[in-house]
Amino acid sequence: MPENIKKYIFIVGGVMSGVGKGVAAASIGKILQSRGFEVTAIKIDPYVNVDAGTMNPTEHGEVFVLDDGMECDQDMGNYERFLDRDLTRDNYMTTGSIYSAVINRERNLGYGGKCVQVVPHICLEVLNKIDKALQKNKADIVITEIGGTVGEYENILFLEAIRILKIKNPQDVLLALVSYLPLQNSENEPKTKPTQHAVRSLNSAGLQPDIILARTSVPLDKKRKEKIAFHCSVPEESVISAPDVESIYEIPVNFEKDNLSAVLLEKLKLKSKKQDLRNWRRFVSGIRRAKKPVKIGIVGKYFGTGEFVLADSYVSVIEAVKHAAYYFNRKPVIEWLNAESYETKPRKLQELSEFDGVIVPGGFGGRGVEGKIAVINYCRRNKIPFLGLCYGMQLAVVEFARNVAGLKKANTTEVNPETPYSVIDILPEQKQKLAKKDYGGSMRLGVYPASLKKGTIAHAAYKEYLISERHRHRYEVNPDYVERLEKKGIIFSGFSPDRHLMEIMELPVKKHPFFVASQFHPEFKSRPLKPHPLFREFIRAATKK
């Protein structure tokens, strides 16, 4: 394809949120990759927050972290996992970041004294950022997901940006609508009216969808496709069935059943360079064949929201478990365990013996901490495979300090600033930031290197001496206690190249089959076809329990 040709695909949602725009965008990217094109993806969130760093996981879901330290929406994780690409802050924007960029430019006379207006300047800034991401990623095609649903006030400016671009480059821009079709009667008939209304909302913004991805519980039949096509002014072949699936990784395969890649290429005037989705199809077939379960408990505090369980708080952890389980042809069975329940009902700890492995993931604050420590203690004493992530590592160190090293009142200063044994303490530079109430984007964020100790579980997993992993934290193992803890049996198998910061802790395999914890977040770098080494070895141990 000539270098000067750039293609743009926009994904918008209709009727209701949470029906899978992110995985739809990621799946479209995957099938276009399989046709030989270089693809990148962008998420636009219509809130005024500059990034996702200060948002509560129970409201927004997981905060995903990129290599460069950008704190962003969980959909960015789906893009990276499906496309097998490391994205950057150029691939993420919010209303807040767009307005901030425009205002800063105006303050610095970047507009040459012109009157700066919402339209066109905000819209043009959106398009400039999309082009920047396309160029930086050296992509042929950029897929941009607009958060929320059509008809919302927050989305108007982004829809206007699409309209402007489509007027300028009609053959290079494609708009896909992901719309939910509810089942209303006993015959399980998908109802098309909500989708018709969503299209009319788009029409009122000067836009017409080129493709409709019809989300519903069951595969869409020909009659419903005809009805949507007629009322929404799209060709029948451009109505793509998007039924519920057991695994999100089935979606690209399902899309191809309706020849979506051929439809996309025709509308964008592109010729396929190849057609190769074989590895992904094999992976999906493996998922379907996996029958023998591996039961994993995840102990957290972000699950409860009203009467519901919010698994999105730990979506990357969940997907990393799945990747590793599928690697061993196992069916992952994941249960959410509320850390606070182990504080009020200590006898509940016995239920942990039913699990093949237990994970204590990241988090902040004091709620549920003693419950997590009790869980870690039970896993250590009863030799249950254990994986700690970020806060999970810090609390594993606290548990060891209290119950093995004899430091009975050891704690993290995040929970108890007056603890006599501050085995976990805040980074010095972070103290200054908190004193200034500098919270947003101010943690230790993004990729940092770590050296691995030969002869350890960590080194055997990675098969490398130097690794790089993504971080999101303010507190660390206090270096004043490292030697004392090591003498009592902790192995710090990963550490910063200057040996000041401890990155991985583990127990010897002669003492425990698998007891490993990392200060970083390995879940952010796990991929469907390349499970993360620590999750892979954790599941390997869990299958042997």
FENQUI-V303056 format. One line per field, one symbol per residue. ss: DSSP state (~ for helix, > for strand, _ for the rest). phi: phi as a letter, one per 20 degrees, with the letter a starting at -180 (. if undefined). psi: psi as a letter, one per 40 degrees, with the letter a starting at -180 (. if undefined). Layout:
# FENQUI-V303056
ss = ???
phi = ???
psi = ???
This chain:
# FENQUI-V303056
ss = ______>>>>>>>>______~~~~~~~~~~~~~~____>>>>>>>___________~~~~___>>_____>>__~~~~~~~~~_____~~~>>>~~~~~~~~~~~~~__________~~~~~~~~~~~~~~~~~~~____>>>>>>______~~~~~~~~~~~~~~~~_~~~>>>>>>>>__>______>__~~~~~~~~~~~~______>>>>>>_____~~~~~~~~~~~___~~~>>>>>____~~~~~~~~~~__~~~~~~~~__________~~~~~~~~~~~~___>>>>>>>>___>>__>>_~~~~~~~~~~~~~~~~~___>>>>>>>>__~~~~_~~~~~~~~~__>>>>________~~~~~~~~~~~~~____>>>>_~~~~~~~~~~~~~______>>>________>>>>>>_~~~~~~~~________>>>>>>>>>____~~~~~~___>>>>>>>>_>>>_~~~~~~~~~___>>>>>______>>>>>________>>>>___~~~~_>__>__~~~~~~~~~~~__
phi = .gfeecdcdddcdcmbemdoffffffffffffgfendeccccdddeeegfbefdefgfedngeedegenfebffffffgfffelceecffebbcgffffffffffffdmfdmnffecgddfffffgffffffffffeleecdddeefncfnfgfegffffffffffffcgedccdddecedfedcfelefeeggfgffffffgfenccfecdeeebfcgfefffffffgfedmcfgfeedfcfgcfcffffgffgffelffffffffelddfeabbdfffffffffffffdfececdddbceffbmeddefffcgffgffffgfffgeldefddcedfgfffeecgffgfffffefacddefrcnefmffffffffgffffdlegccdclgffgffffffffddemegdfaeffecfegfcefccffgffgffffeleefmdffcnecfbedefndfffffflbecccbecbaddbffffdgfffffepfdeecbfgemededccbdgffebfaccbcfedfffdfcgecgfgffgfffgfffef
psi = hidehhihhhhiiiciifefdddddddddddddeeeihiiiihhhfiehdaedeihdedeaihihideehhaidddddddddefihiieeehiidddddddddddddffeefeihhidheddddddddddddddddefidhhhhhhiaiieiddedddddddddddddgdeehhhhhhhhhihdidefhhheddddddddddddefihidihhghidiihiddddddddddefiideehhhgiiidhdeedddddddefddddddddefihhdaggfddddddddddddhdhihhhhhhaeedhgbeihgdedfdddddddddddddefihhhhihhhdddeddgddeddedeeidihhhaiiiiehedddddddddddddefhhhhhhbddddddddddddedeegdfiiieddgeeheggdhiihddddddddefgdhfeihiahiihiihieiddddddfidhihihigidiihhdeeddddddeehhgehiideedhhdhiiiidedhdhgiiidagddeeiidegihddddddddddee.
